[in-house]
Amino acid sequence: MNPYITILLLAVLAALAARGQTSFSVDGEELLPRPAPPVSRAPLHMAGLAGERLQGGPEVRGCVGGTWKLGAAALPPVLAVTPLDDTAIRDLQNLRALLQGVARTLAEERADRVFTDLPIVRGPRVRYRDNIVKRSPRDIESAGERATQRAAQALEKFMRTPGRRLVAVRTDGTFVSPALASGDYLLCGFARPRDPRARAGLAPGLGVWWTVFTLGPHEQMRYALDETNMIGWDSIFAGQ
């Protein structure tokens, strides 16, 4: 199905759902909204970063900080720090399920479409058209951009949830989240690279930084976030 038609149908479904109607028919076929992905409460296995641990004196409070650099053509990143409490763990499990759903949708939209109920049609000069519709490079690019947008929205929603601490990157590329108590934390962030040659001025993909760290009394953690240690949104929950 044409992606624009798909978007239109989903918009209609959303409007009908708001009125209490959960489906409608097209040419006698009932169309239902895609169900929400199931949420697994299995333990989390997340990506990590190498950092530097510093031990201060009694007057030093725990903190995390470092540097961020992704070239002059990158949009400012969204960075956040959150304690790994029960609420954060549950939200991370929800995020994992959502990103897995995005990955499945992306695979479907990039794969060739096979119509099992259509016959092979023979054309002039013994040429034939089979029941497989190849995805064009434009289709594949558009599917990737839609997945990137959905992943970025999900990540930003997680980071901006009340109880998370957003971390600003200064003009010199440094950042710090001070006054952290001892415990387990997650440092997470993402950025969209710019590309003047690309449509909408954005390069493909999403640069993500993701790591869990533990702070003891008077400890500090420092990280250098750059192109060498960024990952894709589909690599946050490694092997899951």
C-alpha atoms as an extended CHARMM CRD file, in Angstrom:
* protein
*
       240  EXT
         1         1  MET       CA              0.0000000000        0.0000000000        0.0000000000  PROA      1               0.0000000000
         2         2  ASN       CA              1.1670000000        3.4870000000       -0.8070000000  PROA      2               0.0000000000
         3         3  PRO       CA              2.6780000000        5.0310000000        2.3770000000  PROA      3               0.0000000000
         4         4  TYR       CA              0.6300000000        8.1890000000        1.9260000000  PROA      4               0.0000000000
         5         5  ILE       CA             -2.5630000000        6.1360000000        1.7920000000  PROA      5               0.0000000000
         6         6  THR       CA             -1.4230000000        4.2450000000        4.8900000000  PROA      6               0.0000000000
         7         7  ILE       CA             -0.8990000000        7.5080000000        6.7720000000  PROA      7               0.0000000000
         8         8  LEU       CA             -4.3360000000        8.7470000000        5.6650000000  PROA      8               0.0000000000
         9         9  LEU       CA             -6.0200000000        5.5400000000        6.7920000000  PROA      9               0.0000000000
        10        10  LEU       CA             -4.2610000000        5.6630000000       10.1600000000  PROA      10              0.0000000000
        11        11  ALA       CA             -5.3990000000        9.2630000000       10.6170000000  PROA      11              0.0000000000
        12        12  VAL       CA             -8.9850000000        8.2440000000        9.8690000000  PROA      12              0.0000000000
        13        13  LEU       CA             -8.7080000000        5.3570000000       12.3130000000  PROA      13              0.0000000000
        14        14  ALA       CA             -7.4370000000        7.7090000000       15.0040000000  PROA      14              0.0000000000
        15        15  ALA       CA            -10.3700000000       10.0550000000       14.4240000000  PROA      15              0.0000000000
        16        16  LEU       CA            -12.8410000000        7.1770000000       14.5690000000  PROA      16              0.0000000000
        17        17  ALA       CA            -11.2380000000        5.8490000000       17.7400000000  PROA      17              0.0000000000
        18        18  ALA       CA            -11.6860000000        9.2390000000       19.3480000000  PROA      18              0.0000000000
        19        19  ARG       CA            -15.4300000000        8.8760000000       18.6210000000  PROA      19              0.0000000000
        20        20  GLY       CA            -15.5090000000        5.3580000000       20.0350000000  PROA      20              0.0000000000
        21        21  GLN       CA            -15.4220000000        3.5420000000       16.6690000000  PROA      21              0.0000000000
        22        22  THR       CA            -12.5660000000        1.0660000000       16.4700000000  PROA      22              0.0000000000
        23        23  SER       CA            -12.6900000000        0.0190000000       12.8150000000  PROA      23              0.0000000000
        24        24  PHE       CA            -14.1950000000        0.7320000000        9.4060000000  PROA      24              0.0000000000
        25        25  SER       CA            -14.5980000000       -1.0950000000        6.1150000000  PROA      25              0.0000000000
        26        26  VAL       CA            -12.9830000000       -0.5140000000        2.7240000000  PROA      26              0.0000000000
        27        27  ASP       CA            -14.3420000000       -2.5660000000       -0.2120000000  PROA      27              0.0000000000
        28        28  GLY       CA            -15.9530000000       -4.9080000000        2.2780000000  PROA      28              0.0000000000
        29        29  GLU       CA            -12.7090000000       -5.4890000000        4.2050000000  PROA      29              0.0000000000
        30        30  GLU       CA            -12.6020000000       -4.4260000000        7.8380000000  PROA      30              0.0000000000
        31        31  LEU       CA             -9.4890000000       -2.4420000000        8.6840000000  PROA      31              0.0000000000
        32        32  LEU       CA             -8.2420000000       -2.4810000000       12.2580000000  PROA      32              0.0000000000
        33        33  PRO       CA             -5.5790000000       -0.2890000000       13.8750000000  PROA      33              0.0000000000
        34        34  ARG       CA             -2.2280000000       -1.9590000000       14.5130000000  PROA      34              0.0000000000
        35        35  PRO       CA             -2.2240000000       -3.3480000000       18.0940000000  PROA      35              0.0000000000
        36        36  ALA       CA              0.2410000000       -1.9510000000       20.5830000000  PROA      36              0.0000000000
        37        37  PRO       CA              3.4060000000       -4.0660000000       20.8760000000  PROA      37              0.0000000000
        38        38  PRO       CA              3.4450000000       -6.4150000000       23.8790000000  PROA      38              0.0000000000
        39        39  VAL       CA              5.5570000000       -5.2450000000       26.7890000000  PROA      39              0.0000000000
        40        40  SER       CA              8.0260000000       -7.7450000000       28.2140000000  PROA      40              0.0000000000
        41        41  ARG       CA              9.1060000000       -7.3360000000       31.8260000000  PROA      41              0.0000000000
        42        42  ALA       CA             12.2370000000       -9.4090000000       31.2130000000  PROA      42              0.0000000000
        43        43  PRO       CA             15.5040000000       -7.9850000000       32.6010000000  PROA      43              0.0000000000
        44        44  LEU       CA             17.0500000000       -5.1750000000       30.5930000000  PROA      44              0.0000000000
        45        45  HSD       CA             20.3110000000       -5.5990000000       28.7040000000  PROA      45              0.0000000000
        46        46  MET       CA             21.4220000000       -2.1770000000       27.5200000000  PROA      46              0.0000000000
        47        47  ALA       CA             24.3490000000       -0.7120000000       25.6360000000  PROA      47              0.0000000000
        48        48  GLY       CA             27.2080000000        0.8650000000       27.5800000000  PROA      48              0.0000000000
        49        49  LEU       CA             30.0280000000        3.3880000000       27.2610000000  PROA      49              0.0000000000
        50        50  ALA       CA             33.5390000000        3.4750000000       28.6320000000  PROA      50              0.0000000000
        51        51  GLY       CA             33.9410000000        6.3140000000       31.1160000000  PROA      51              0.0000000000
        52        52  GLU       CA             36.4330000000        7.6990000000       33.6100000000  PROA      52              0.0000000000
        53        53  ARG       CA             35.7200000000        7.3370000000       37.3310000000  PROA      53              0.0000000000
        54        54  LEU       CA             37.1000000000       10.0230000000       39.6450000000  PROA      54              0.0000000000
        55        55  GLN       CA             37.2080000000        9.8710000000       43.4350000000  PROA      55              0.0000000000
        56        56  GLY       CA             36.9590000000       13.1630000000       45.3070000000  PROA      56              0.0000000000
        57        57  GLY       CA             37.2580000000       14.2160000000       48.9220000000  PROA      57              0.0000000000
        58        58  PRO       CA             34.4650000000       14.6040000000       51.4860000000  PROA      58              0.0000000000
        59        59  GLU       CA             33.6010000000       18.0300000000       50.0850000000  PROA      59              0.0000000000
        60        60  VAL       CA             32.9550000000       16.6460000000       46.5590000000  PROA      60              0.0000000000
        61        61  ARG       CA             29.4000000000       15.6540000000       45.6530000000  PROA      61              0.0000000000
        62        62  GLY       CA             28.6650000000       12.9640000000       43.1000000000  PROA      62              0.0000000000
        63        63  CYS       CA             28.1070000000       14.0360000000       39.5040000000  PROA      63              0.0000000000
        64        64  VAL       CA             28.3310000000       12.9340000000       35.8870000000  PROA      64              0.0000000000
        65        65  GLY       CA             29.6710000000       15.0400000000       33.0570000000  PROA      65              0.0000000000
        66        66  GLY       CA             32.0180000000       15.1530000000       30.1270000000  PROA      66              0.0000000000
        67        67  THR       CA             32.1500000000       16.4110000000       26.5670000000  PROA      67              0.0000000000
        68        68  TRP       CA             29.9560000000       16.0680000000       23.4930000000  PROA      68              0.0000000000
        69        69  LYS       CA             31.0890000000       16.4800000000       19.9050000000  PROA      69              0.0000000000
        70        70  LEU       CA             29.4330000000       15.4600000000       16.6520000000  PROA      70              0.0000000000
        71        71  GLY       CA             30.7880000000       18.0050000000       14.1950000000  PROA      71              0.0000000000
        72        72  ALA       CA             29.6140000000       21.4910000000       13.3000000000  PROA      72              0.0000000000
        73        73  ALA       CA             26.7310000000       20.1430000000       11.2110000000  PROA      73              0.0000000000
        74        74  ALA       CA             24.9010000000       18.4330000000       14.0970000000  PROA      74              0.0000000000
        75        75  LEU       CA             21.7740000000       19.5990000000       15.8690000000  PROA      75              0.0000000000
        76        76  PRO       CA             22.1840000000       20.1110000000       19.6490000000  PROA      76              0.0000000000
        77        77  PRO       CA             21.7010000000       16.8180000000       21.5110000000  PROA      77              0.0000000000
        78        78  VAL       CA             19.0570000000       15.9010000000       24.0330000000  PROA      78              0.0000000000
        79        79  LEU       CA             20.8120000000       14.4740000000       27.1170000000  PROA      79              0.0000000000
        80        80  ALA       CA             19.2680000000       13.2140000000       30.3360000000  PROA      80              0.0000000000
        81        81  VAL       CA             20.2260000000       11.4700000000       33.5670000000  PROA      81              0.0000000000
        82        82  THR       CA             17.8060000000        9.3040000000       35.5180000000  PROA      82              0.0000000000
        83        83  PRO       CA             18.1500000000        7.1140000000       38.6010000000  PROA      83              0.0000000000
        84        84  LEU       CA             17.3930000000        3.4840000000       37.8230000000  PROA      84              0.0000000000
        85        85  ASP       CA             14.4280000000        3.1700000000       40.1670000000  PROA      85              0.0000000000
        86        86  ASP       CA             11.3570000000        0.9850000000       39.6330000000  PROA      86              0.0000000000
        87        87  THR       CA              9.6060000000        3.6770000000       37.5850000000  PROA      87              0.0000000000
        88        88  ALA       CA             12.5850000000        4.1070000000       35.2570000000  PROA      88              0.0000000000
        89        89  ILE       CA             12.9310000000        0.3330000000       34.8050000000  PROA      89              0.0000000000
        90        90  ARG       CA              9.2590000000        0.0460000000       33.8590000000  PROA      90              0.0000000000
        91        91  ASP       CA              9.5320000000        2.9820000000       31.4540000000  PROA      91              0.0000000000
        92        92  LEU       CA             12.6350000000        1.4300000000       29.8920000000  PROA      92              0.0000000000
        93        93  GLN       CA             10.8060000000       -1.8520000000       29.3640000000  PROA      93              0.0000000000
        94        94  ASN       CA              8.0090000000        0.0810000000       27.6580000000  PROA      94              0.0000000000
        95        95  LEU       CA             10.5870000000        1.9110000000       25.5310000000  PROA      95              0.0000000000
        96        96  ARG       CA             12.2030000000       -1.3950000000       24.5670000000  PROA      96              0.0000000000
        97        97  ALA       CA              8.8490000000       -2.7730000000       23.3880000000  PROA      97              0.0000000000
        98        98  LEU       CA              8.0980000000        0.3930000000       21.4260000000  PROA      98              0.0000000000
        99        99  LEU       CA             11.4820000000        0.4160000000       19.6660000000  PROA      99              0.0000000000
       100       100  GLN       CA             11.1280000000       -3.2670000000       18.8400000000  PROA      100             0.0000000000
       101       101  GLY       CA              7.7900000000       -2.4210000000       17.2270000000  PROA      101             0.0000000000
       102       102  VAL       CA              9.4310000000        0.3780000000       15.2340000000  PROA      102             0.0000000000
       103       103  ALA       CA             12.1060000000       -2.0610000000       14.0460000000  PROA      103             0.0000000000
       104       104  ARG       CA              9.4930000000       -4.6050000000       12.9380000000  PROA      104             0.0000000000
       105       105  THR       CA              7.5240000000       -1.9670000000       11.0500000000  PROA      105             0.0000000000
       106       106  LEU       CA             10.7140000000       -0.7490000000        9.3740000000  PROA      106             0.0000000000
       107       107  ALA       CA             11.5790000000       -4.2800000000        8.2470000000  PROA      107             0.0000000000
       108       108  GLU       CA              8.0780000000       -4.7210000000        6.8030000000  PROA      108             0.0000000000
       109       109  GLU       CA              8.1680000000       -1.3920000000        4.9560000000  PROA      109             0.0000000000
       110       110  ARG       CA             11.5980000000       -2.1150000000        3.4630000000  PROA      110             0.0000000000
       111       111  ALA       CA             10.8340000000       -5.6760000000        2.3950000000  PROA      111             0.0000000000
       112       112  ASP       CA              9.5020000000       -6.5140000000       -1.0500000000  PROA      112             0.0000000000
       113       113  ARG       CA              5.7210000000       -6.8720000000       -1.1030000000  PROA      113             0.0000000000
       114       114  VAL       CA              4.4720000000      -10.3180000000       -2.0930000000  PROA      114             0.0000000000
       115       115  PHE       CA              0.8520000000      -10.6560000000       -3.2200000000  PROA      115             0.0000000000
       116       116  THR       CA              0.0360000000      -14.3310000000       -2.7680000000  PROA      116             0.0000000000
       117       117  ASP       CA             -3.4340000000      -14.0680000000       -4.3060000000  PROA      117             0.0000000000
       118       118  LEU       CA             -2.3650000000      -12.4870000000       -7.6090000000  PROA      118             0.0000000000
       119       119  PRO       CA             -1.5120000000      -14.5380000000      -10.7060000000  PROA      119             0.0000000000
       120       120  ILE       CA              1.5660000000      -14.0150000000      -12.8260000000  PROA      120             0.0000000000
       121       121  VAL       CA              0.6880000000      -11.7900000000      -15.7810000000  PROA      121             0.0000000000
       122       122  ARG       CA              2.4710000000      -12.3140000000      -19.0800000000  PROA      122             0.0000000000
       123       123  GLY       CA              3.0950000000       -9.2640000000      -21.2280000000  PROA      123             0.0000000000
       124       124  PRO       CA              4.3710000000       -8.5060000000      -24.7390000000  PROA      124             0.0000000000
       125       125  ARG       CA              7.4500000000      -10.3140000000      -26.0100000000  PROA      125             0.0000000000
       126       126  VAL       CA              6.9780000000      -13.0910000000      -23.4410000000  PROA      126             0.0000000000
       127       127  ARG       CA              7.8520000000      -10.7450000000      -20.5910000000  PROA      127             0.0000000000
       128       128  TYR       CA              5.8920000000      -11.2740000000      -17.4330000000  PROA      128             0.0000000000
       129       129  ARG       CA              5.0750000000       -9.4960000000      -14.2200000000  PROA      129             0.0000000000
       130       130  ASP       CA              5.1100000000      -11.6330000000      -11.1100000000  PROA      130             0.0000000000
       131       131  ASN       CA              3.3730000000      -11.0650000000       -7.7980000000  PROA      131             0.0000000000
       132       132  ILE       CA              6.3650000000       -9.4190000000       -6.0920000000  PROA      132             0.0000000000
       133       133  VAL       CA              6.5470000000       -5.6430000000       -5.8680000000  PROA      133             0.0000000000
       134       134  LYS       CA             10.0690000000       -4.3490000000       -5.3150000000  PROA      134             0.0000000000
       135       135  ARG       CA             10.6210000000       -1.4430000000       -2.9250000000  PROA      135             0.0000000000
       136       136  SER       CA             12.2000000000        1.5650000000       -4.5880000000  PROA      136             0.0000000000
       137       137  PRO       CA             15.2210000000        3.3510000000       -3.0590000000  PROA      137             0.0000000000
       138       138  ARG       CA             12.8750000000        6.2530000000       -2.3000000000  PROA      138             0.0000000000
       139       139  ASP       CA             10.4970000000        3.9150000000       -0.4510000000  PROA      139             0.0000000000
       140       140  ILE       CA             13.3630000000        2.4750000000        1.5830000000  PROA      140             0.0000000000
       141       141  GLU       CA             14.6940000000        5.9400000000        2.4110000000  PROA      141             0.0000000000
       142       142  SER       CA             11.2470000000        7.1620000000        3.4590000000  PROA      142             0.0000000000
       143       143  ALA       CA             10.7070000000        4.1120000000        5.6650000000  PROA      143             0.0000000000
       144       144  GLY       CA             14.0370000000        4.7550000000        7.3780000000  PROA      144             0.0000000000
       145       145  GLU       CA             13.1540000000        8.4010000000        8.0100000000  PROA      145             0.0000000000
       146       146  ARG       CA              9.7610000000        7.4770000000        9.4770000000  PROA      146             0.0000000000
       147       147  ALA       CA             11.4130000000        4.9610000000       11.7990000000  PROA      147             0.0000000000
       148       148  THR       CA             14.0300000000        7.5140000000       12.8370000000  PROA      148             0.0000000000
       149       149  GLN       CA             11.3290000000       10.0750000000       13.6300000000  PROA      149             0.0000000000
       150       150  ARG       CA              9.3390000000        7.5820000000       15.6950000000  PROA      150             0.0000000000
       151       151  ALA       CA             12.4410000000        6.4700000000       17.5860000000  PROA      151             0.0000000000
       152       152  ALA       CA             13.4910000000       10.0690000000       18.2850000000  PROA      152             0.0000000000
       153       153  GLN       CA             10.0170000000       10.9220000000       19.5780000000  PROA      153             0.0000000000
       154       154  ALA       CA             10.0150000000        7.8740000000       21.8660000000  PROA      154             0.0000000000
       155       155  LEU       CA             13.4830000000        8.6520000000       23.2280000000  PROA      155             0.0000000000
       156       156  GLU       CA             12.6580000000       12.3030000000       23.8530000000  PROA      156             0.0000000000
       157       157  LYS       CA              9.4060000000       11.3880000000       25.5930000000  PROA      157             0.0000000000
       158       158  PHE       CA             11.3260000000        9.0330000000       27.8930000000  PROA      158             0.0000000000
       159       159  MET       CA             13.9690000000       11.6620000000       28.6710000000  PROA      159             0.0000000000
       160       160  ARG       CA             11.4440000000       14.4300000000       29.3480000000  PROA      160             0.0000000000
       161       161  THR       CA              9.3240000000       12.3520000000       31.7240000000  PROA      161             0.0000000000
       162       162  PRO       CA              9.0100000000       14.0100000000       35.1680000000  PROA      162             0.0000000000
       163       163  GLY       CA             11.7450000000       12.7330000000       37.4530000000  PROA      163             0.0000000000
       164       164  ARG       CA             14.3760000000       12.6810000000       34.6940000000  PROA      164             0.0000000000
       165       165  ARG       CA             17.0240000000       15.3700000000       34.6960000000  PROA      165             0.0000000000
       166       166  LEU       CA             17.7650000000       17.0280000000       31.3480000000  PROA      166             0.0000000000
       167       167  VAL       CA             21.4130000000       18.0150000000       30.8970000000  PROA      167             0.0000000000
       168       168  ALA       CA             22.3750000000       21.0460000000       28.8130000000  PROA      168             0.0000000000
       169       169  VAL       CA             25.4660000000       21.0160000000       26.6130000000  PROA      169             0.0000000000
       170       170  ARG       CA             27.4070000000       24.2700000000       26.9050000000  PROA      170             0.0000000000
       171       171  THR       CA             28.7420000000       26.1750000000       23.9120000000  PROA      171             0.0000000000
       172       172  ASP       CA             32.2040000000       24.6980000000       24.5400000000  PROA      172             0.0000000000
       173       173  GLY       CA             30.7760000000       21.1650000000       24.2430000000  PROA      173             0.0000000000
       174       174  THR       CA             30.9220000000       20.2900000000       27.9500000000  PROA      174             0.0000000000
       175       175  PHE       CA             28.0520000000       19.0970000000       30.1250000000  PROA      175             0.0000000000
       176       176  VAL       CA             27.5510000000       18.2170000000       33.7980000000  PROA      176             0.0000000000
       177       177  SER       CA             24.7480000000       16.9480000000       36.0170000000  PROA      177             0.0000000000
       178       178  PRO       CA             25.8050000000       17.8100000000       39.5860000000  PROA      178             0.0000000000
       179       179  ALA       CA             24.6870000000       16.8210000000       43.0790000000  PROA      179             0.0000000000
       180       180  LEU       CA             23.8380000000       13.1650000000       42.4640000000  PROA      180             0.0000000000
       181       181  ALA       CA             23.3580000000       10.8120000000       45.3900000000  PROA      181             0.0000000000
       182       182  SER       CA             25.0200000000        7.4040000000       45.4710000000  PROA      182             0.0000000000
       183       183  GLY       CA             23.2340000000        4.8020000000       43.3630000000  PROA      183             0.0000000000
       184       184  ASP       CA             22.6300000000        3.4370000000       39.8710000000  PROA      184             0.0000000000
       185       185  TYR       CA             21.9400000000        5.8430000000       37.0120000000  PROA      185             0.0000000000
       186       186  LEU       CA             21.3430000000        5.9560000000       33.2740000000  PROA      186             0.0000000000
       187       187  LEU       CA             22.9740000000        8.5820000000       31.0560000000  PROA      187             0.0000000000
       188       188  CYS       CA             21.1690000000        8.7590000000       27.7280000000  PROA      188             0.0000000000
       189       189  GLY       CA             21.0980000000       11.1110000000       24.7830000000  PROA      189             0.0000000000
       190       190  PHE       CA             20.6260000000       11.4520000000       21.0510000000  PROA      190             0.0000000000
       191       191  ALA       CA             21.2390000000       13.9260000000       18.2330000000  PROA      191             0.0000000000
       192       192  ARG       CA             20.2480000000       14.2960000000       14.5760000000  PROA      192             0.0000000000
       193       193  PRO       CA             23.1090000000       15.1330000000       12.1800000000  PROA      193             0.0000000000
       194       194  ARG       CA             22.4760000000       17.8120000000        9.5650000000  PROA      194             0.0000000000
       195       195  ASP       CA             23.0860000000       17.2480000000        5.8640000000  PROA      195             0.0000000000
       196       196  PRO       CA             22.2870000000       20.1270000000        3.4610000000  PROA      196             0.0000000000
       197       197  ARG       CA             22.1260000000       17.6450000000        0.5830000000  PROA      197             0.0000000000
       198       198  ALA       CA             19.4490000000       15.5200000000        2.2280000000  PROA      198             0.0000000000
       199       199  ARG       CA             15.7310000000       16.0960000000        2.1650000000  PROA      199             0.0000000000
       200       200  ALA       CA             14.5780000000       18.2560000000        5.1060000000  PROA      200             0.0000000000
       201       201  GLY       CA             18.2400000000       19.0240000000        5.7860000000  PROA      201             0.0000000000
       202       202  LEU       CA             18.7030000000       15.9920000000        8.0370000000  PROA      202             0.0000000000
       203       203  ALA       CA             21.1460000000       13.1550000000        7.5070000000  PROA      203             0.0000000000
       204       204  PRO       CA             19.8500000000        9.5900000000        7.7580000000  PROA      204             0.0000000000
       205       205  GLY       CA             19.8520000000        7.9500000000       11.1490000000  PROA      205             0.0000000000
       206       206  LEU       CA             20.0590000000        8.9850000000       14.7560000000  PROA      206             0.0000000000
       207       207  GLY       CA             23.1860000000        9.2120000000       16.9150000000  PROA      207             0.0000000000
       208       208  VAL       CA             22.5120000000        7.7140000000       20.3670000000  PROA      208             0.0000000000
       209       209  TRP       CA             24.6210000000        7.5490000000       23.5360000000  PROA      209             0.0000000000
       210       210  TRP       CA             23.4700000000        5.1940000000       26.2650000000  PROA      210             0.0000000000
       211       211  THR       CA             25.1590000000        3.8780000000       29.4030000000  PROA      211             0.0000000000
       212       212  VAL       CA             24.4110000000        2.7280000000       32.9390000000  PROA      212             0.0000000000
       213       213  PHE       CA             26.7790000000        3.7950000000       35.7200000000  PROA      213             0.0000000000
       214       214  THR       CA             27.0170000000        3.5240000000       39.4940000000  PROA      214             0.0000000000
       215       215  LEU       CA             28.0930000000        6.3630000000       41.7680000000  PROA      215             0.0000000000
       216       216  GLY       CA             29.5930000000        5.7810000000       45.1880000000  PROA      216             0.0000000000
       217       217  PRO       CA             30.1190000000        8.4630000000       47.8450000000  PROA      217             0.0000000000
       218       218  HSD       CA             32.0580000000       11.4560000000       46.4770000000  PROA      218             0.0000000000
       219       219  GLU       CA             32.5170000000        9.8060000000       43.0410000000  PROA      219             0.0000000000
       220       220  GLN       CA             32.2840000000       11.4170000000       39.6220000000  PROA      220             0.0000000000
       221       221  MET       CA             31.9040000000        9.8890000000       36.1630000000  PROA      221             0.0000000000
       222       222  ARG       CA             33.1280000000       11.5070000000       32.9610000000  PROA      222             0.0000000000
       223       223  TYR       CA             32.2730000000       10.5390000000       29.3950000000  PROA      223             0.0000000000
       224       224  ALA       CA             33.4230000000       11.7590000000       25.9820000000  PROA      224             0.0000000000
       225       225  LEU       CA             30.4220000000       11.4930000000       23.6540000000  PROA      225             0.0000000000
       226       226  ASP       CA             31.3430000000       11.6090000000       19.9770000000  PROA      226             0.0000000000
       227       227  GLU       CA             31.0250000000        9.7920000000       16.6520000000  PROA      227             0.0000000000
       228       228  THR       CA             33.2740000000        6.9330000000       17.7750000000  PROA      228             0.0000000000
       229       229  ASN       CA             30.9600000000        5.6980000000       20.5310000000  PROA      229             0.0000000000
       230       230  MET       CA             27.4880000000        6.6050000000       19.2920000000  PROA      230             0.0000000000
       231       231  ILE       CA             25.1010000000        3.8180000000       18.3450000000  PROA      231             0.0000000000
       232       232  GLY       CA             21.8210000000        3.5310000000       16.4550000000  PROA      232             0.0000000000
       233       233  TRP       CA             18.4190000000        3.5190000000       18.1600000000  PROA      233             0.0000000000
       234       234  ASP       CA             18.0600000000       -0.1620000000       17.3020000000  PROA      234             0.0000000000
       235       235  SER       CA             21.2060000000       -1.0310000000       19.3040000000  PROA      235             0.0000000000
       236       236  ILE       CA             20.1360000000        0.3990000000       22.6770000000  PROA      236             0.0000000000
       237       237  PHE       CA             18.7330000000       -2.8800000000       23.9620000000  PROA      237             0.0000000000
       238       238  ALA       CA             21.4700000000       -5.1900000000       22.7660000000  PROA      238             0.0000000000
       239       239  GLY       CA             20.3580000000       -8.6850000000       21.8100000000  PROA      239             0.0000000000
       240       240  GLN       CA             16.7200000000       -8.1560000000       22.8440000000  PROA      240             0.0000000000
